[in-house]
Amino acid sequence: MSIKSFQYSQGLTSSQLFGRALEFEIVPPHSCPFNCIHCGHGKTMDCAIEPVEYFFPQGLIDDQRKASQREYQLDHIVLSGKGEPLLFSGIHLLIDELRRVYRVPVAVASCGTLLWNEQVRREILGADIVLASLDASDATTFNCVNRPHGRISYPRFVQGLLDFSKSFKGDLWLQVHLLDGITAIKADVLKIASVVDRINPKRVFIRTTRQSPPEKFAFPVENERLYYFKQFFGDKVTVIERDTINILR
């Protein structure tokens, strides 16, 4: 995909995770190494795995320097997309420069799909917050729920999260998507919680799918059950209720 084939977009958002934020979508929609059955953005069309410079980072930075005089009163800058933002190869430049322009923390709202790639991990070490996902406790469930690119095995994915958690000086957040009849089972949740404990994120968010997931068999979990599962994750966990799902991924 050529650089000129995609233009970044931006908008003000409000969410339970990031408060009032200026969000930049930096990758084309539906480009992701995962094709999750619960994804709120729909099915993956480009199962990409190699980071690409979809547009010139300096162009976005120059645009924001001109606009930074506006009084946004932001809590965060968020780099995201309706795909995997880690696929943008110039993300480190955006992190550093947008923090200088707006003087607020910069978050990367990702699924963590490429954290097994050492170069990708280095690209986002400068972020203040990285949001990643962990939706499965074993390879079978991982392949069913996340439907990853063929080069991403479950051990490789988890090891990437572990390696990043050891080197990242900012706040690593994890979100766990639970699906009725698939992962919202006590034994499975306990195993997921055990993996989360090894990764040791700063915060954990439990959530479920939106009303219209890509696959009809990705059934949402009722709020009462989400709060039941909360107990297995310790005091770091926050429940994102079904009717308030408005976070970025």
C-alpha positions as a printed Julia matrix, in Angstrom:
249×3 Matrix{Float64}:
   0.0     0.0    0.0
   1.45    3.35  -1.0
   1.87    6.26   1.35
  -0.7     8.4   -0.49
  -3.46    5.78  -0.3
  -4.49    6.7    3.24
  -5.11   10.0    5.01
  -5.14   10.03   8.8
  -8.23   11.34  10.56
  -8.76   12.91  13.95
 -11.59   13.73  16.32
 -12.41   14.57  19.9
 -13.62   11.59  21.93
 -14.8    10.92  25.45
 -14.36    7.51  27.03
 -14.16    5.72  30.35
 -10.52    4.93  29.69
  -9.0     8.14  28.32
 -11.4    10.86  29.36
 -11.47   13.77  26.92
  -9.02   12.88  24.2
  -7.9    13.89  20.75
  -7.87   10.64  18.81
  -5.84   10.07  15.65
  -6.71    7.13  13.41
  -3.39    6.33  11.8
  -4.02    3.09   9.86
  -6.55    2.15   7.18
  -9.8     0.61   8.46
  -9.89   -3.19   8.73
  -6.08   -3.58   8.53
  -4.98   -5.84  11.37
  -3.01   -9.04  12.07
  -6.12  -10.24  13.95
  -9.65  -10.88  12.67
 -11.4   -11.01  16.03
 -14.93  -12.39  16.14
 -15.95   -9.61  18.56
 -14.3    -6.61  16.87
 -16.46   -3.51  17.01
 -14.99   -2.31  13.72
 -16.05   -5.34  11.7
 -14.12   -7.99   9.82
 -10.46   -7.59   8.86
  -9.98   -7.06   5.13
  -6.19   -6.71   5.12
  -4.55   -9.21   7.47
  -1.3    -7.25   7.46
   1.71   -8.01   9.6
   4.48   -5.7    8.32
   4.42   -2.07   9.54
   3.96    0.52   6.79
   4.34    4.3    6.62
   0.78    4.92   5.43
   1.33    8.68   5.36
   4.18   11.08   6.1
   4.34   11.57   9.9
   5.73   15.07   9.51
   2.59   16.16   7.7
   0.39   15.25  10.67
   2.82   16.87  13.1
   2.94   20.12  11.1
  -0.86   20.19  10.92
  -1.11   19.85  14.68
   1.45   22.56  15.39
  -0.78   24.95  13.45
  -3.9    23.82  15.32
  -2.41   23.53  18.82
  -3.46   27.04  19.81
  -7.02   25.73  20.26
  -8.08   25.2   23.85
  -8.98   21.54  23.76
  -8.49   20.9   27.52
  -7.42   17.35  26.78
  -6.68   14.48  29.13
  -4.84   12.41  26.5
  -3.73   12.16  22.92
  -4.7     8.72  21.59
  -3.18    6.96  18.57
  -5.65    4.39  17.34
  -7.57    3.29  14.26
 -10.23    0.92  13.0
  -7.33   -1.46  12.59
  -4.04   -2.07  14.41
  -2.11    1.22  14.97
   1.1    -0.74  15.52
   1.08   -1.26  11.75
   2.12    2.37  11.31
   5.9     2.34  11.01
   6.39    5.99  12.01
   4.46    5.81  15.26
   7.46    6.74  17.43
   7.69   10.13  15.72
   4.01   10.8   16.35
   4.32    9.86  20.03
   7.26   12.17  20.66
   6.08   15.16  18.64
   2.4    15.13  19.65
   3.41   15.12  23.31
   5.54   18.21  22.66
   2.71   19.95  20.81
  -0.11   19.24  23.28
   1.8    18.59  26.53
  -0.54   15.8   27.64
   0.08   12.03  27.93
   0.07   10.04  24.68
  -1.69    6.66  24.61
  -1.54    3.93  21.97
  -4.87    2.07  21.79
  -3.82   -1.26  20.3
  -4.61   -4.95  20.48
  -0.92   -5.68  21.08
  -0.84   -7.9   18.0
   2.76   -7.07  17.05
   4.46   -6.79  20.43
   6.38  -10.0   19.67
   8.26   -7.88  17.09
  11.22   -6.27  18.86
  11.32   -3.33  16.45
   7.62   -2.58  17.06
   8.16   -2.73  20.82
  10.94   -0.14  20.5
   8.69    2.11  18.4
   6.21    2.61  21.25
   8.49    2.68  24.29
   8.07    6.45  24.42
   4.3     6.3   24.93
   2.79    7.15  28.31
   0.11    4.45  28.04
  -0.2     1.38  25.84
  -3.52   -0.45  25.76
  -3.35   -4.08  24.6
  -5.77   -7.02  24.67
  -5.71  -10.54  26.02
  -8.82  -12.52  25.17
  -7.75  -16.16  25.47
  -6.0   -18.53  27.85
  -4.75  -21.1   25.31
  -3.94  -21.57  21.63
  -7.28  -23.15  20.71
  -9.33  -20.27  22.09
  -6.87  -17.71  20.72
  -7.26  -19.1   17.2
 -11.04  -19.19  17.57
 -11.55  -15.72  19.08
  -8.71  -13.62  17.65
  -8.13  -15.52  14.39
  -4.55  -14.25  14.04
  -2.21  -14.02  11.07
  -0.49  -17.37  10.51
   2.82  -16.1   11.87
   1.33  -15.22  15.27
   1.03  -18.19  17.6
  -0.45  -17.9   21.08
   2.93  -18.42  22.83
   4.5   -15.8   20.57
   1.71  -13.31  21.28
   1.87  -13.78  25.06
   5.66  -13.64  25.1
   5.44  -10.31  23.27
   3.21   -8.93  26.02
   5.59  -10.25  28.68
   8.67   -8.81  26.99
   7.03   -5.43  26.5
   5.84   -5.27  30.11
   9.43   -5.71  31.28
  10.9    -2.94  29.13
   8.06   -0.4   29.06
   8.42    2.44  31.58
   4.93    3.84  31.02
   1.59    2.3   32.01
   0.6    -0.94  30.3
  -3.16   -1.51  30.33
  -4.85   -4.75  29.31
  -8.43   -5.26  28.24
 -10.06   -8.69  28.31
 -13.02   -9.37  26.02
 -15.33  -12.05  27.4
 -17.86  -13.83  25.21
 -20.8   -15.87  26.43
 -20.27  -19.6   25.98
 -16.72  -19.16  24.68
 -14.52  -17.39  27.23
 -17.05  -16.3   29.88
 -16.56  -19.57  31.73
 -15.09  -19.62  35.21
 -12.29  -22.08  34.41
 -11.24  -20.08  31.34
 -11.43  -16.73  33.1
  -9.25  -18.05  35.91
  -6.63  -19.11  33.34
  -6.78  -15.74  31.6
  -6.38  -14.03  34.97
  -3.3   -16.16  35.62
  -1.7   -14.96  32.36
  -2.66  -11.37  33.17
  -0.98  -11.74  36.54
   2.27  -12.79  34.81
   2.14   -9.76  32.52
   1.43   -7.5   35.52
  -0.27   -4.55  33.78
  -1.0    -1.3   35.59
  -4.74   -1.59  34.9
  -7.14   -4.26  33.59
 -10.48   -3.7   31.87
 -13.09   -6.43  31.49
 -15.59   -5.93  28.69
 -17.7    -7.81  26.21
 -18.74   -7.45  22.6
 -20.95   -4.72  21.21
 -24.44   -5.41  19.97
 -23.47   -6.28  16.38
 -20.15   -8.16  16.29
 -18.73   -9.52  13.01
 -19.81  -13.05  13.92
 -23.29  -13.94  15.18
 -21.89  -16.57  17.56
 -19.89  -13.9   19.48
 -22.54  -13.48  22.17
 -22.19  -10.65  24.7
 -22.0   -11.21  28.46
 -24.47   -9.57  30.81
 -23.1    -6.94  33.2
 -23.88   -9.07  36.24
 -21.6   -11.81  34.93
 -18.85   -9.33  34.11
 -18.87   -8.15  37.72
 -18.77  -11.77  38.88
 -15.62  -12.38  36.84
 -14.06   -9.17  38.12
 -13.11  -10.86  41.4
 -10.53  -13.06  39.66
  -8.36  -10.12  38.54
  -7.52   -8.4   41.81
  -7.84   -4.71  42.59
  -6.54   -3.4   39.23
  -9.68   -4.29  37.29
 -12.49   -2.08  35.96
 -15.64   -3.39  34.29
 -16.75   -1.72  31.05
 -20.5    -2.31  31.11
 -22.29   -3.43  27.94
 -24.36   -0.28  27.59
 -21.37    2.05  28.07
 -18.92    0.5   25.61
 -17.48    3.54  23.92
 -13.77    2.88  24.19
 -11.55    2.98  21.17
 -11.04   -0.68  20.36
